[in-house]
Structure formats: C-alpha cells, structure tokens
Amino acid sequence: MIDRNHTISHQYRLLNLSRSTAYYRSRPLADEALALMRRPNELHLEFPFAGARMLRAIIKNEGKAVGRRHIGTLMKKMGIKALYRKANTSRRNQKHRIYPYLLRGLSIILPNQVWTMDTTYIPMKRGFIYLSAILDWATRRVLAWRQTPALMPFKRRS
C-alpha cells in the first residue's frame, strides 16, 4: 500500500488523511484516571441504565469531586453507554430492502420441509444466558438447541 517513491505528504493526500496522524503518539492514561475509571465501571454493572449525570451524582455522594463531562469522557473511553429505550426503534428504514415471504400459500405438512431458528436470552441471578433452538414447523419438535453464557462480566459479591 505504501509506495516508497512518493513522499509521505503525497501518500496521505491520496488516502485523504491528515499528515499529523503519521506523527501522533498516544499517551498512556494517568494513574488517577485509571483509578477513577474503575468506579463508573463497577457502577455500570450495578446500574446499567445510569448515564454520566447519574454516575457523577453517585460518585459525588461517595465524597469524590468529579465533573459530568469527565465521567462522560471516561465512559466513552471504556465503551460504556447507558441502556434505555431509544427513539424510533420500530420505524423501518426506507433504504432497507423488503424480502418476500417465501412460505405464503405453502401448506407445511411434511417433516423437514421448513425449519426455523429462534434465539432468546434468559435472565439469571448473575447475568444472563442465550438460548438458541432449531425447530421443525410440521412436527413442532426441537431439532437442536444450544445455550451460551453472555460475554458479560459478573459482579463479585464480597
């Protein structure tokens, strides 16, 4: 991808990138920021619906003075987002293709004629698991199933 005959500025112009990205070196986080990042992470596991404002209020009640924007920045770095109902989630995107329903008018009377798969999650005491099943429509039998634990850290009880 890199042509050694061209200058760096020409290569970055071709990639439509700023030349400063070639020289940027990221700095490691300060120890205070790492210590502060632990608490919002723990609180997010306990209160997944809490955003930066609520987490800041909880941390402030614990006696640490920290700002909402700083908590929001740390949440972005950790990839933490508050879980809540988003707007327009059931509205369809006009650009998405509508696929035809291939089973309309088909009488399903033979085994192995139509299979379906469903995946759901089951809440547990400490997290949740996914349950996937393959079903035969004619016999209404479960042909195969598998459960997998969610990739979610569990809170330790002390």
VEXVO-751081 format. One record per atom (N, C-alpha, C): x, y, z; residue number from 1. Coordinates in Angstrom, 1 decimal. Atoms other than C-alpha are relative to their C-alpha. Last residue first. Layout:
SITE      u      v      w rolum
SITE      X      Y      Z   NUM
...
! end
This chain:
SITE      u      v      w rolum
SITE   -1.1    0.1   -1.0   158
SITE  -17.7   -9.7   48.9   158
SITE   -0.6   -0.1    1.4   158
SITE    0.5   -0.3   -1.3   157
SITE  -20.0  -10.5   46.0   157
SITE    1.1   -0.2    1.0   157
SITE   -0.4    0.9   -1.1   156
SITE  -18.4  -10.4   42.6   156
SITE   -0.6    0.5    1.3   156
SITE   -0.3   -0.7   -1.2   155
SITE  -20.3   -8.7   39.8   155
SITE    0.4   -1.0    1.1   155
SITE    0.9    0.2   -1.1   154
SITE  -20.2  -10.8   36.6   154
SITE    0.5    0.8    1.2   154
SITE   -0.7    0.3   -1.3   153
SITE  -18.5   -9.7   33.5   153
SITE   -1.0    0.0    1.1   153
SITE    0.3   -1.2   -0.9   152
SITE  -20.7  -10.0   30.4   152
SITE    0.7   -0.3    1.3   152
SITE   -1.3   -0.5   -0.2   151
SITE  -20.0  -12.3   27.4   151
SITE   -0.1    1.3    0.8   151
SITE   -0.3   -1.3    0.6   150
SITE  -23.3  -14.0   27.7   150
SITE    1.4    0.5    0.4   150
SITE    0.0   -1.2   -1.0   149
SITE  -23.3  -17.6   28.6   149
SITE    0.3    1.3   -0.8   149
SITE   -1.3   -0.6   -0.1   148
SITE  -24.2  -20.0   25.7   148
SITE   -0.1    1.1    1.0   148
SITE    0.0   -1.1   -0.9   147
SITE  -27.1  -22.4   25.4   147
SITE    1.4    0.5    0.2   147
SITE   -1.2   -0.3   -0.6   146
SITE  -27.6  -24.7   22.5   146
SITE   -0.1    1.2    0.9   146
SITE    0.0   -1.2   -0.9   145
SITE  -30.6  -26.3   20.9   145
SITE    1.4    0.1    0.6   145
SITE   -1.3   -0.3   -0.7   144
SITE  -31.2  -28.8   18.2   144
SITE   -0.2    1.2    0.8   144
SITE   -1.0    0.8    0.7   143
SITE  -34.2  -30.4   16.4   143
SITE    1.4    0.1    0.7   143
SITE   -1.3   -0.7   -0.1   142
SITE  -36.9  -29.0   18.8   142
SITE    1.1   -1.0   -0.6   142
SITE   -1.0    0.6   -0.9   141
SITE  -40.1  -30.6   17.6   141
SITE    1.2    0.9    0.0   141
SITE   -0.1   -0.9   -1.2   140
SITE  -43.2  -28.8   16.2   140
SITE    1.0   -0.6    1.0   140
SITE    0.1    0.8   -1.1   139
SITE  -43.8  -31.7   13.8   139
SITE    0.1    0.8    1.3   139
SITE    1.1    1.0    0.1   138
SITE  -44.6  -29.6   10.8   138
SITE   -0.2   -0.8    1.3   138
SITE    1.4   -0.6   -0.1   137
SITE  -42.6  -26.5   11.8   137
SITE   -1.1   -1.1   -0.1   137
SITE    0.7    0.5    1.2   136
SITE  -39.3  -28.2   12.7   136
SITE   -1.5    0.4    0.1   136
SITE    1.3    0.7   -0.1   135
SITE  -37.5  -26.1   15.3   135
SITE   -0.5   -0.5   -1.4   135
SITE    0.5    0.2    1.4   134
SITE  -33.9  -25.0   15.7   134
SITE   -1.2   -0.9    0.1   134
SITE    0.7    1.2    0.3   133
SITE  -33.2  -23.5   19.2   133
SITE   -0.3   -0.1   -1.5   133
SITE    0.4    0.1    1.4   132
SITE  -30.9  -20.9   20.6   132
SITE   -0.6   -1.3   -0.3   132
SITE    0.5    1.3    0.3   131
SITE  -30.7  -20.0   24.3   131
SITE   -0.4    0.1   -1.5   131
SITE    0.7    0.1    1.2   130
SITE  -28.5  -17.1   25.4   130
SITE   -0.5   -1.4   -0.3   130
SITE   -0.6    1.0    1.0   129
SITE  -27.5  -16.8   29.0   129
SITE   -0.9    0.1   -1.2   129
SITE    1.0    0.7    0.8   128
SITE  -28.0  -14.0   31.6   128
SITE    0.7   -0.9   -1.0   128
SITE   -0.2   -0.2    1.5   127
SITE  -26.2  -12.1   34.3   127
SITE   -1.1   -0.7   -0.7   127
SITE   -1.2   -0.8    0.2   126
SITE  -25.8  -13.2   38.0   126
SITE    0.2    0.1   -1.5   126
SITE   -0.3   -0.8   -1.3   125
SITE  -29.2  -14.4   39.2   125
SITE    1.2    0.9   -0.3   125
SITE   -0.5    0.8   -1.1   124
SITE  -30.1  -15.4   35.6   124
SITE    0.2    0.8    1.3   124
SITE   -0.7   -0.7   -1.1   123
SITE  -32.0  -13.7   32.9   123
SITE    0.3   -1.0    1.1   123
SITE    0.7    0.4   -1.3   122
SITE  -32.8  -16.0   29.9   122
SITE    0.8    0.7    1.1   122
SITE   -0.9    0.0   -1.2   121
SITE  -31.9  -14.7   26.5   121
SITE   -0.9   -0.2    1.2   121
SITE    0.5   -0.8   -1.0   120
SITE  -33.6  -15.6   23.2   120
SITE    1.0    0.0    1.2   120
SITE   -1.0   -0.2   -1.1   119
SITE  -32.6  -17.1   19.9   119
SITE   -0.6    1.0    1.0   119
SITE    0.4   -1.1   -0.9   118
SITE  -35.1  -18.6   17.5   118
SITE    1.1    0.1    1.0   118
SITE   -0.9   -0.2   -1.2   117
SITE  -34.5  -20.8   14.5   117
SITE   -0.4    1.2    0.8   117
SITE   -0.2   -1.4   -0.4   116
SITE  -36.9  -22.1   11.9   116
SITE    0.9    0.0    1.2   116
SITE   -0.6   -0.2   -1.3   115
SITE  -37.2  -25.2    9.8   115
SITE    0.1    1.4    0.4   115
SITE   -0.3   -1.3   -0.4   114
SITE  -39.5  -26.0    6.9   114
SITE    0.6    0.0    1.4   114
SITE    0.3   -0.9    1.1   113
SITE  -39.9  -29.2    5.0   113
SITE    0.3    1.4    0.3   113
SITE   -1.2   -0.5    0.7   112
SITE  -38.0  -31.4    7.4   112
SITE   -0.3    0.9   -1.2   112
SITE   -1.2   -0.3   -0.8   111
SITE  -41.2  -33.2    8.4   111
SITE    1.2    0.5   -0.8   111
SITE   -1.1    1.0   -0.1   110
SITE  -44.0  -32.9    5.9   110
SITE    1.1    0.4    1.0   110
SITE    0.5    1.3   -0.5   109
SITE  -47.3  -31.0    6.2   109
SITE    1.0   -1.0    0.2   109
SITE   -1.2    0.7   -0.6   108
SITE  -46.4  -27.3    5.6   108
SITE   -0.6   -1.2    0.7   108
SITE    0.5    0.8   -1.1   107
SITE  -49.0  -25.9    3.2   107
SITE    1.1   -0.9    0.5   107
SITE   -0.6    1.3    0.0   106
SITE  -47.4  -23.1    1.2   106
SITE   -0.6   -0.8    1.2   106
SITE    0.8    0.9    0.9   105
SITE  -49.6  -20.1    0.4   105
SITE    0.6   -1.4    0.0   105
SITE    1.4   -0.3    0.2   104
SITE  -47.1  -17.7    1.9   104
SITE   -0.6   -0.9   -1.0   104
SITE    0.9    1.1   -0.5   103
SITE  -43.9  -19.5    2.9   103
SITE   -1.4    0.3   -0.2   103
SITE    0.0    1.1    0.9   102
SITE  -41.5  -17.3    0.8   102
SITE   -0.9   -1.2    0.4   102
SITE    0.3    1.1   -0.9   101
SITE  -42.3  -14.0    2.5   101
SITE   -0.2   -1.3   -0.9   101
SITE    1.3    0.7    0.1   100
SITE  -40.6  -11.6    0.1   100
SITE   -0.2   -1.1    1.0   100
SITE   -0.1    1.3    0.6    99
SITE  -37.7   -9.5    1.3    99
SITE   -1.4   -0.7   -0.1    99
SITE    1.0    0.9   -0.5    98
SITE  -38.1   -5.8    1.8    98
SITE    0.0   -1.3   -0.7    98
SITE    0.7    0.8    0.9    97
SITE  -34.8   -4.0    1.1    97
SITE   -1.1   -0.8    0.7    97
SITE   -0.1    1.5   -0.1    96
SITE  -33.6   -1.4    3.5    96
SITE   -1.0   -0.7   -0.9    96
SITE   -1.0    0.5    0.9    95
SITE  -33.4    2.2    2.2    95
SITE    0.2   -1.5    0.1    95
SITE    0.5    0.0    1.3    94
SITE  -36.7    3.3    3.8    94
SITE    1.0   -0.6   -1.0    94
SITE   -0.9   -0.8    0.8    93
SITE  -35.5    2.4    7.3    93
SITE   -0.5   -0.2   -1.5    93
SITE   -0.8    0.7    1.0    92
SITE  -38.4    1.0    9.3    92
SITE    0.8    1.0   -0.8    92
SITE    0.2   -0.6    1.3    91
SITE  -39.6    2.7   12.4    91
SITE    0.9   -0.6   -1.0    91
SITE    0.8    0.9    0.8    90
SITE  -39.6    0.4   15.4    90
SITE   -0.3    0.6   -1.4    90
SITE   -0.6    1.4    0.2    89
SITE  -36.6    1.9   17.1    89
SITE   -0.8   -0.9   -0.8    89
SITE    0.2    0.5    1.4    88
SITE  -37.8    5.5   16.6    88
SITE    0.6   -1.4   -0.3    88
SITE    1.1   -0.5    0.8    87
SITE  -36.3    6.9   19.8    87
SITE   -0.1   -0.7   -1.3    87
SITE   -0.4   -1.0    1.0    86
SITE  -34.0    4.8   22.0    86
SITE   -1.3    0.4   -0.8    86
SITE    0.7    0.1    1.2    85
SITE  -35.2    2.9   25.1    85
SITE    0.4    1.2   -0.9    85
SITE    1.3   -0.6    0.0    84
SITE  -32.5    3.0   27.7    84
SITE   -0.7   -0.2   -1.3    84
SITE    1.0    0.8    0.7    83
SITE  -29.2    1.3   28.5    83
SITE   -1.4    0.7    0.2    83
SITE    1.2    0.3   -0.8    82
SITE  -26.5    3.8   29.4    82
SITE   -1.0   -0.7   -0.8    82
SITE    1.2   -0.8    0.3    81
SITE  -23.4    3.5   27.4    81
SITE   -1.1   -0.4    0.9    81
SITE    1.2    0.2   -0.9    80
SITE  -19.9    2.2   28.4    80
SITE   -1.1    1.0   -0.5    80
SITE    1.1    0.6    0.9    79
SITE  -17.2    1.9   25.7    79
SITE   -1.3   -0.3    0.8    79
SITE    0.3    1.4   -0.4    78
SITE  -14.4    2.4   28.3    78
SITE   -1.0   -0.7   -0.9    78
SITE   -1.3    0.8    0.2    77
SITE  -13.0    5.5   26.5    77
SITE   -0.3   -1.5    0.4    77
SITE   -0.2    0.2    1.4    76
SITE  -16.6    6.8   26.1    76
SITE    1.3   -0.8   -0.2    76
SITE    1.0    1.0    0.5    75
SITE  -17.4    6.3   29.8    75
SITE    0.2   -0.3   -1.5    75
SITE   -0.5    1.3   -0.4    74
SITE  -14.2    8.1   30.7    74
SITE   -0.9   -1.1   -0.5    74
SITE   -1.2    0.3    0.8    73
SITE  -15.3   11.1   28.6    73
SITE    0.6   -1.4    0.4    73
SITE    0.5    0.3    1.4    72
SITE  -18.8   11.1   30.1    72
SITE    1.2   -0.4   -0.9    72
SITE    0.6    1.4    0.0    71
SITE  -17.3   10.9   33.6    71
SITE   -0.4   -0.4   -1.3    71
SITE   -1.1    1.0   -0.2    70
SITE  -15.1   13.9   32.8    70
SITE   -0.5   -1.4    0.0    70
SITE   -0.7    0.2    1.3    69
SITE  -18.1   15.7   31.3    69
SITE    1.2   -0.9    0.1    69
SITE    0.8    0.8    0.9    68
SITE  -20.1   15.2   34.5    68
SITE    0.7   -0.3   -1.4    68
SITE    0.9   -0.7    0.9    67
SITE  -17.4   16.6   36.7    67
SITE   -0.7   -1.0   -0.9    67
SITE   -0.3    0.3    1.4    66
SITE  -15.7   14.9   39.7    66
SITE   -1.1    0.6   -0.9    66
SITE    0.4   -1.1    0.8    65
SITE  -15.4   15.7   43.4    65
SITE    0.4   -0.3   -1.5    65
SITE   -1.0   -0.3    1.0    64
SITE  -15.2   12.4   45.3    64
SITE   -0.5    1.1   -0.9    64
SITE   -1.0   -1.0   -0.5    63
SITE  -17.1   12.1   48.6    63
SITE    1.1    0.4   -1.0    63
SITE   -1.1    0.7   -0.6    62
SITE  -19.2    9.0   47.9    62
SITE    1.1    0.9    0.5    62
SITE    0.5    0.4   -1.3    61
SITE  -22.2   11.2   47.2    61
SITE    1.0   -0.8    0.8    61
SITE   -0.1   -1.2   -0.8    60
SITE  -20.1   12.7   44.3    60
SITE   -0.5   -0.3    1.5    60
SITE   -1.4   -0.1   -0.4    59
SITE  -19.6    9.2   42.9    59
SITE    0.2    1.3    0.9    59
SITE   -0.3    1.1   -0.9    58
SITE  -23.4    8.6   42.9    58
SITE    1.5    0.2    0.5    58
SITE    0.7   -0.2   -1.3    57
SITE  -24.1   12.0   41.4    57
SITE    0.4   -1.0    1.0    57
SITE   -0.7   -1.1   -0.7    56
SITE  -21.4   11.5   38.7    56
SITE   -0.6    0.3    1.4    56
SITE   -1.3    0.6   -0.5    55
SITE  -22.9    8.1   37.8    55
SITE    0.8    1.1    0.8    55
SITE    0.3    0.8   -1.2    54
SITE  -26.3    9.8   37.5    54
SITE    1.2   -0.7    0.6    54
SITE    0.5   -0.8   -1.0    53
SITE  -25.1   12.5   35.2    53
SITE   -0.3   -0.8    1.3    53
SITE   -1.1   -0.7   -0.6    52
SITE  -22.9   10.2   33.1    52
SITE   -0.5    0.9    1.2    52
SITE   -0.9   -0.7    0.9    51
SITE  -25.7    7.8   32.4    51
SITE    1.0    0.8    0.7    51
SITE   -0.5   -1.3   -0.5    50
SITE  -27.3    5.2   34.6    50
SITE    0.9    0.6   -1.1    50
SITE    0.8   -1.0    0.6    49
SITE  -29.4    2.4   32.9    49
SITE    0.6    1.4    0.4    49
SITE   -0.3   -0.1    1.4    48
SITE  -26.8   -0.3   33.6    48
SITE   -0.7    1.2   -0.7    48
SITE    1.1   -0.8    0.5    47
SITE  -27.0    0.3   37.4    47
SITE    0.3    0.3   -1.5    47
SITE    1.0    0.0   -1.0    46
SITE  -24.9   -2.4   39.1    46
SITE   -1.3    0.8   -0.5    46
SITE    0.5    1.4   -0.2    45
SITE  -22.7   -3.2   36.2    45
SITE   -1.2   -0.1    0.9    45
SITE    0.7    0.3    1.2    44
SITE  -22.4    0.5   35.4    44
SITE   -0.6   -1.4    0.0    44
SITE    1.4   -0.5   -0.1    43
SITE  -21.5    1.2   39.0    43
SITE   -0.8   -0.3   -1.2    43
SITE    0.8    0.8   -1.0    42
SITE  -18.5   -1.1   38.7    42
SITE   -1.4    0.5    0.2    42
SITE    0.1    1.3    0.6    41
SITE  -17.3    0.6   35.5    41
SITE   -0.8   -1.0    1.0    41
SITE    1.1    0.0    0.9    40
SITE  -18.0    4.0   37.0    40
SITE   -0.2   -1.3   -0.7    40
SITE    1.2   -0.2   -0.7    39
SITE  -15.7    3.1   39.9    39
SITE   -1.2    0.1   -0.9    39
SITE    0.4    1.2   -0.6    38
SITE  -12.8    1.6   38.0    38
SITE   -1.4    0.2    0.6    38
SITE    0.8    0.8    1.0    37
SITE  -12.4    4.6   35.7    37
SITE   -0.6   -1.3    0.6    37
SITE    1.3   -0.5    0.1    36
SITE  -11.4    6.8   38.7    36
SITE   -0.9   -0.8   -1.0    36
SITE    0.7    0.3   -1.3    35
SITE   -8.4    4.6   39.5    35
SITE   -1.4    0.5   -0.1    35
SITE    0.3    1.4    0.0    34
SITE   -7.4    4.7   35.8    34
SITE   -0.7   -0.4    1.3    34
SITE    1.1    0.3    0.9    33
SITE   -7.8    8.5   35.7    33
SITE   -0.4   -1.5    0.0    33
SITE    1.2   -0.5   -0.6    32
SITE   -5.7    9.0   38.8    32
SITE   -1.2   -0.4   -0.9    32
SITE    0.5    0.9   -1.0    31
SITE   -3.0    6.7   37.4    31
SITE   -1.3    0.4    0.6    31
SITE   -0.6   -0.2   -1.3    30
SITE   -2.7    8.8   34.3    30
SITE   -0.6   -1.0    1.0    30
SITE    0.9   -0.8   -0.9    29
SITE   -3.7    7.4   30.9    29
SITE    0.7    0.1    1.4    29
SITE    0.8    0.8   -0.9    28
SITE   -1.0    6.4   28.5    28
SITE   -0.8    0.8    1.0    28
SITE   -0.6    0.0   -1.4    27
SITE   -0.1    8.9   25.8    27
SITE   -0.8   -1.0    0.9    27
SITE    0.9   -0.1   -1.1    26
SITE   -0.9    8.3   22.1    26
SITE    0.7   -0.2    1.4    26
SITE   -0.3    1.1   -0.9    25
SITE    1.8    9.0   19.6    25
SITE   -1.0    0.2    1.2    25
SITE    0.7    0.1   -1.3    24
SITE    0.8   11.1   16.6    24
SITE    0.4   -1.2    0.8    24
SITE   -0.9   -0.3   -1.1    23
SITE    3.4   11.5   13.9    23
SITE   -0.6   -0.1    1.3    23
SITE   -1.2    0.8    0.2    22
SITE    1.7    9.9   10.9    22
SITE    0.9    0.2    1.2    22
SITE    0.3    1.3   -0.5    21
SITE   -1.7   11.3   12.0    21
SITE    1.2   -0.9   -0.1    21
SITE   -0.3    0.0   -1.4    20
SITE   -0.3   14.8   11.6    20
SITE   -0.3   -1.4    0.6    20
SITE   -1.4    0.4   -0.2    19
SITE   -0.2   14.3    7.8    19
SITE    0.3   -0.2    1.5    19
SITE   -0.9   -1.1   -0.4    18
SITE   -4.0   14.5    7.7    18
SITE    1.4   -0.6    0.3    18
SITE   -0.3    0.0   -1.4    17
SITE   -5.7   11.7    5.8    17
SITE    0.9    1.2    0.3    17
SITE    0.9   -1.0   -0.6    16
SITE   -7.4   11.7    2.4    16
SITE    0.2    0.0    1.5    16
SITE    0.9    0.7   -1.0    15
SITE   -5.6    8.4    1.5    15
SITE   -1.0    1.0    0.6    15
SITE    0.7    1.1    0.8    14
SITE   -4.1   10.0   -1.7    14
SITE   -1.0   -0.7    1.0    14
SITE    1.0   -0.6    0.8    13
SITE   -3.2   13.1    0.3    13
SITE   -0.8   -1.0   -0.7    13
SITE    1.1   -0.4   -0.9    12
SITE   -1.5   10.9    2.9    12
SITE   -1.1    0.8   -0.7    12
SITE    0.7    1.2   -0.4    11
SITE    0.6    9.3    0.2    11
SITE   -1.2    0.3    0.9    11
SITE    0.8    0.5    1.1    10
SITE    1.5   12.6   -1.3    10
SITE   -0.8   -1.2    0.3    10
SITE    1.1   -1.0    0.2     9
SITE    2.6   14.1    2.1     9
SITE   -0.9   -0.5   -1.2     9
SITE    1.1    0.3   -1.0     8
SITE    4.6   11.0    2.8     8
SITE   -1.2    0.9   -0.2     8
SITE   -0.2   -0.6   -1.3     7
SITE    6.6   11.4   -0.4     7
SITE   -1.1   -0.3    0.9     7
SITE    0.8   -1.3   -0.3     6
SITE    6.2    9.1   -3.2     6
SITE    0.4    0.5    1.3     6
SITE   -0.4   -1.0    1.0     5
SITE    8.8    6.5   -4.5     5
SITE   -0.7    1.3    0.3     5
SITE   -1.2   -0.7   -0.5     4
SITE    8.3    4.3   -1.4     4
SITE    0.5    1.1   -0.9     4
SITE   -1.0   -0.1    1.1     3
SITE    4.8    3.4   -2.4     3
SITE    1.2    0.8    0.5     3
SITE   -0.9   -1.2    0.0     2
SITE    2.9    2.4    0.7     2
SITE    1.0   -0.1   -1.1     2
SITE    0.8   -1.2    0.0     1
SITE    0.0    0.0    0.0     1
SITE    0.9    1.3    0.0     1
! end
